[in-house]
Every structure is written in structure tokens, then in C-alpha cells.
Amino acid sequence: MSSPDLHPPLSAVDRRHLRRCVDLAREALDDGDEPFGSLLIDAAGAVRFEDRNRVSGGDATRHPEFEIARWAAANLSPTERAASVVYTSGEHCPMCSAAHAWVGLGRIVYATSTEQLSAWRAEWGAAASPVLPLPIPAIAPGIPVSGPDPDLADEVRDLQRKLFDRDL
């Protein structure tokens, strides 16, 4: 038996869901929060949960990917969680990668990578993150991941730049 492809290419369906994630990220930024958005899609292709960053209230753990993991643990069976896909505007941070793995969620698809975000932040002279910027496989090596999507990189970069400019 062969092992699953841990880096499947992006499909048209993936790109449609990533588009919604970027829209959620824009909604977060417009509401004064950090621009990240995520979806949980079940095996039948239905959106089961969606959220955006909500860290502006002071709780730095209110990432949408972490909220997805919590919701999935409370509302889906282990089989349903494993068959689901999480879409997100930015690659999971280590906290969210670990939550994803501990809960047993399936594939992760992201619009932009940790490497891209780290490079942009360095270019702008932003302060370093309090958490080491590790890619998902460094935290949760068995989870299939796809991304980034080059078609969305400029748009996500623009959202992140607006956040940086606002926070100056």
C-alpha cells in the first residue's frame, strides 16, 4: 500500500475555498483584526465552519485555525475530522498546526506560506513573532498540505501590508 501524497497540487475547488479565506481575512482586517481567515470543509464538500482572526481583543490564541480545531473536536467524529480539509489564507502557525494534528483533522490548504509572511515582515522591518515561524510539516509531519497559491499571494501580501502600516 502506498503512502498518501503529502503535497497534492491545488485544484479549482481548492482555489475557490481559498478565495473565501482571503475574503474572511479582509473582513478581519476591516474589523480591526489581523487578516487571516479559514474554512473547514467536510468530505462531501460542505462548509462546516468558518472563522477569521479575533485576536484584537487581547487573546492571541483566537486564530481561526485553532477555533476550527476546537469546533471539530466538539462536533465531528474522528472519522469526519480525518476526512475534512482546512483551508486558510495563511499557513498555520505552530500552535494551530499542533491543534490540527492533536484533533486529527485532514489536509490543510493555504493561500500563502509562513516563509512568504516571514519574508514580507522582514522586508517591512516588522518585529519578530514571539513564536518561531515553522512550516506545518515541522510540527505535524503526517498531515497533507497544499500551498501556497501564487494567484492569491499579492492580495494577501497587500492585506498584511495594510496591517503593518496600521500598526506603525
N, C-alpha and C positions, 0 to 999 in steps of 0.2 A: 504494500500500500504506500502510495507516495504522500509526502507531506504537503500541506496546503501552501499555495503561493502567498508568501508574507508581504508581497508588494504588487498586488494586482493593479493593472492600469485603470485610469479613470474612465468611466462610461458617461454617456449622455445623461443618464439618471443621476449619477454622482454629481455631475456639474449642475444639474437643476437643484438638487438639495444644497449644494454649496452656495448657490446664488441666494437661497433663502437665509443661510447662515450669515452671509455678508449683509443682507438686509437687516437681520437682527442686530448685527454688530453696529450698523449705522443707527438703528433705533436706540441702542445703548448709549452711544456717543451723544446723540441728540438729547438724551435724558440726563446727561452729565456724568455718564459712567464710562468705563473703559470699553473700547469697541471689540467685543467678542460675542459670537452667537453660535448656538449649537442645536442640533436636532437628534432625536432618537427615532429611527425607522425600524419597524418590525419586519419579519420575514416576508410578509405579504405586501410590503411597500408602503404601509400606512404610517403617518406621523403619529407617534405615541406620546411624545413630549418634546417641547421646545422651550428654550430659555435664552437669556442673554446675560452678560455680566451684571452683577448687582453689588459690586464691591464699594461703591461710593459711600455707603452708609457706615463704613469702617470695618466690616468683616471681610478680610482679604481672601477668605475661602469661598466666597459666593460666586465661583466660576460656573458657567452653565454646564460644563462637562462634569463637574462634581455634583451638581444638582441632578443631572441625568442619572449618574450612578446611584445616588440616594433614592430617586424615584423608582428606578428599575428594580432595586433591591426590595422595595416595599410593594411593588405592583406586578412584577413579572416572575414567572418561574425560571429556574436556572436554564432550562432548555430555550425558553423565549429570549432570555438575555443573551445567550450564546449565539443565537441566530439573528440578532439585531445588528444594526450598523449605526455608529455615531458619526455624524457629520459636524464639522466645526470650522469656523473661519480661521482659526489659528491652531497649530499643533498643540496638543495637550502639554501642560506643564508637568513636572514630576508628580505633584500632588494629585492631579487629575488622572495621569497615567496609572498611578498606583491604585486609585479608587476604581478605575475602569477594570483593571486586572483583578482586584480583590472581589468585585461584584460578578465577574465572569461575563462581561459584555463582549460582543464580537468585534468585527472590523471597525477601524477608525479611518475616516477620510477627511483630510484637511485641505483648506484653500492655500494657506501659507505655512511655512515651516518655522520652527524655533530658530534655525540657522538664519533665515531671512529676517525675522524680527530682531534677533540679536545684532545683526549687521546694520539694520536701519537705525536702531537705538544707538549703536556706537557711532555711526555717521553723524547723528544729530547731537552727540555729546550728552546723552541721557545717562542718568545714574544707573549703575548695575542693579540687576534684580537681586532681591535678598535670597533667591533660590537659584541654584546652579541651572543654567539653561540646557537641559539634557533632552535629546530626542526620545520619543516614545520607546523605541526598541532598547534603549539603555536601561529603562525602568521595567518595561513589560515586554520582554523579547519574543514571546509567543503570539502576540496579537498582530494580525494582518493590518498593515497600514498602507494607505494610498495618498499621495500628495507630494508636493504641492501642485496647485493648478495654475499654470503660468497665465491663463486668461484672467485670473482674478487678482494677481499679485499687485498690480499698480493701484487698483481700487482699495485693497486692504492697506497697502502702504500709505495711501492718502488718508485713510481713517486714522491710522496710527500716528501719522504726522500731525493731524489736527489735534489729537490728544496731547502729543508732546508740546505743541505750540500753546495749547490752552493751559497746560500745567507750568509754563515758564513763569 
